[in-house]
Amino acid sequence: MRDAVVKAVELGYRNIDCAYIYLNEKEMGEAFTTIFNKGEVSRSDLFIASKLWCTEHAADRVEAACRASLKDLCLDYFDLYLAHYPTGFVPDKGNVPRGEDGKVLYSGVSIQEMWTAMEKLVDLGLTKAIGLSNFNSKQISSLLETARIPPTVLQVESNPRFNNEALRRFCVKNGLRMVGYSPFGSPDLPWGRKLPHILIDPTLTKIAEETGKSTAQVVLRWQVQRGVGVIPKSIFPEELSSNLVIYDFELSPDQCKLIDGLDIGERKIVPIIKFDDGRVELRDAEDENFPFGFQETFQED
């Protein structure tokens, strides 16, 4: 990962997405040190985001968690710091703490308590902006009613098979920038139903032939034209280079409509837990802040 990040910046990437739970912050810190020591890119040239993990939601833990991530990443500040999930976990018992019955131990920390503590990170200069990841519009609306510093970004799953259009429209209406992760459907992850790789979809293949681009480039361009930020993940130099070449063409309205039509409303990125007896359950489903049981709709004014 370290070498891939260094290469990505050499190729021209400037937005780097990090998180405590990716368990690679020290390696990423080595990458950033290497990048800055080369002298070709300064800290102000990069936009670096990271995320608060679920065990650190309590008001007396947020600042320490942010500072620990900054230290491991060898940074002085974040450009953006996100709450990774709305669900809080009991701290000091592992990253996903579980009781004797195998159930996840939820902390019960409110979203409002966590957010107030995150606002203080901006006051302290530890991050320039704060935002949310994996929250639904109902949770965001409630937060907007009380927030002193509103969230600037919502990072959520978004791809042609699950485009999250209602939530995108909500973000536009409420002044948030939506950033889509898993733009190619994350077929390597064990969550959700096993489906054919989205990049071999016949509709995308046809549009790729029409535009002289790859299906991956078509998907990324579609997101950009929707006004969605996008964070494709790769460690392969060829893919890293190819994913940047999406600003020299434009999809037609008809092509965009065809891609919109691939949506089946099926979310994949919903974390699970496994039990010793083979049972599988949604990790956060029993918590009051579970975000994915809410059906997103959008009513035009």
Residue pairs with C-beta under 8 A, 6 or more apart in sequence:
1 24
1 27
1 28
1 31
1 235
2 27
2 28
2 30
2 31
2 34
3 31
4 234
4 235
4 236
4 237
4 240
5 16
5 28
5 31
5 32
5 35
6 31
6 34
6 35
7 237
7 240
8 16
8 240
9 16
9 35
9 41
9 46
10 40
11 237
11 240
11 241
11 244
12 244
13 240
13 244
14 45
14 46
14 47
15 46
15 47
15 49
15 229
15 231
16 28
16 46
16 47
16 48
16 49
17 49
17 155
17 181
17 231
18 25
18 28
18 48
18 49
18 50
18 51
18 69
18 73
19 50
19 51
19 53
19 84
20 50
20 51
20 52
20 53
20 56
20 65
20 68
20 69
20 84
21 51
21 53
21 84
21 95
25 50
25 69
25 72
25 73
26 72
28 72
28 73
29 72
29 73
29 74
29 75
30 74
32 48
32 73
32 74
32 75
33 74
35 41
35 46
36 42
36 43
43 75
43 76
46 79
47 79
47 80
48 73
48 75
48 78
48 79
48 80
49 78
49 79
49 80
49 81
49 82
49 153
50 69
50 73
50 78
50 80
50 81
50 82
51 81
51 82
51 83
51 84
51 133
52 62
52 65
52 66
52 81
52 82
52 83
52 84
52 114
52 118
53 65
53 84
53 95
54 84
54 85
54 87
54 88
54 89
54 96
54 107
55 61
55 88
55 89
55 90
55 91
55 92
55 93
55 95
55 97
55 107
56 62
56 64
56 65
56 91
57 83
57 88
57 89
57 107
57 109
57 113
57 114
58 88
58 91
58 107
58 109
58 113
58 114
58 117
59 113
59 114
59 116
59 117
60 117
61 91
61 117
62 114
62 117
62 118
62 120
62 121
63 117
63 120
63 121
63 124
63 126
66 78
66 81
66 121
66 126
66 127
67 126
69 78
70 76
70 77
70 78
70 126
77 125
77 126
77 127
77 128
78 126
78 127
78 128
79 127
79 128
79 129
80 127
80 128
80 129
80 130
80 131
80 152
80 153
81 118
81 121
81 126
81 127
81 129
81 130
81 131
82 130
82 131
82 132
82 133
82 153
82 155
83 111
83 114
83 115
83 118
83 130
83 131
83 132
83 133
83 135
84 133
84 134
85 133
85 134
85 284
85 291
86 111
86 132
86 134
86 135
86 139
86 289
86 290
86 291
87 106
87 284
87 287
87 289
87 290
87 291
88 106
88 107
88 108
88 109
88 114
88 287
88 289
89 95
89 96
89 97
89 104
89 105
89 106
89 107
90 97
90 105
90 106
90 107
91 97
91 107
93 105
96 104
96 273
96 283
97 104
97 105
98 104
98 105
98 273
99 105
102 273
102 275
102 276
103 286
104 273
104 283
104 284
104 286
104 287
106 284
106 286
106 287
108 288
111 135
111 139
111 142
111 143
111 289
112 143
112 146
115 130
115 143
115 146
115 147
116 148
118 130
119 130
119 147
119 148
119 149
121 127
121 130
122 128
122 129
122 130
122 149
129 152
129 153
130 149
130 151
130 152
131 151
131 152
131 153
131 154
131 155
131 176
132 140
132 143
132 151
132 153
132 154
132 155
133 154
133 155
133 156
134 155
134 156
134 157
134 291
134 292
135 143
135 154
135 156
135 291
136 167
136 291
136 292
136 294
136 296
137 166
137 167
137 170
137 294
137 296
138 294
139 289
139 291
139 294
140 151
140 154
140 170
140 174
140 176
141 174
143 150
143 151
144 150
144 151
144 174
150 175
150 176
151 176
152 176
152 177
153 176
153 177
153 178
153 179
153 229
154 167
154 171
154 176
154 177
154 178
154 179
155 178
155 179
155 180
155 181
155 231
156 164
156 167
156 178
156 179
156 180
156 181
157 164
157 180
157 181
157 182
157 267
157 268
157 269
158 164
158 168
158 178
158 180
158 181
158 182
158 183
158 223
158 228
158 230
159 180
159 182
159 183
159 184
159 185
159 198
159 219
160 198
160 201
160 204
160 219
160 222
160 259
160 260
160 262
160 263
161 185
161 195
161 198
161 262
161 263
161 264
161 266
161 268
162 185
162 263
162 264
162 265
162 266
162 267
162 268
163 226
163 260
163 262
163 263
164 178
164 180
164 296
165 260
165 263
165 298
166 296
166 297
166 298
167 178
167 296
168 178
168 226
168 227
168 228
169 298
170 176
170 296
170 298
171 177
171 178
172 178
172 227
177 229
178 227
178 228
178 229
179 228
179 229
179 230
179 231
180 223
180 228
180 229
180 230
180 231
181 231
181 269
182 268
182 269
183 219
183 220
183 223
183 230
183 231
183 232
184 197
184 198
184 199
184 216
184 219
184 232
185 195
185 197
185 198
185 268
186 268
186 269
187 195
187 197
187 198
189 268
189 269
190 272
191 268
191 269
191 270
191 271
191 272
192 266
192 267
192 268
192 269
192 270
193 266
193 268
195 266
198 204
198 219
198 262
199 214
199 215
199 216
199 219
200 215
201 215
201 262
203 258
203 259
203 261
203 262
204 215
204 218
204 219
204 259
204 262
205 215
207 215
207 218
207 251
207 255
207 258
207 259
208 214
208 215
208 217
208 218
210 255
211 217
211 218
211 249
211 251
211 255
212 249
213 221
213 245
213 246
213 249
214 242
216 232
216 239
216 242
216 243
217 242
217 243
217 245
217 246
218 251
218 259
219 259
220 230
220 232
220 243
220 246
221 246
221 249
221 250
221 251
222 251
222 256
222 259
223 229
223 230
224 230
224 246
224 247
225 250
225 251
225 256
226 256
232 239
232 243
234 240
234 243
251 259
267 292
270 282
270 283
270 292
271 282
271 283
271 284
272 280
272 281
272 282
272 283
273 280
273 281
273 282
273 283
274 280
275 281
282 290
282 292
284 290
284 291
284 292
285 293
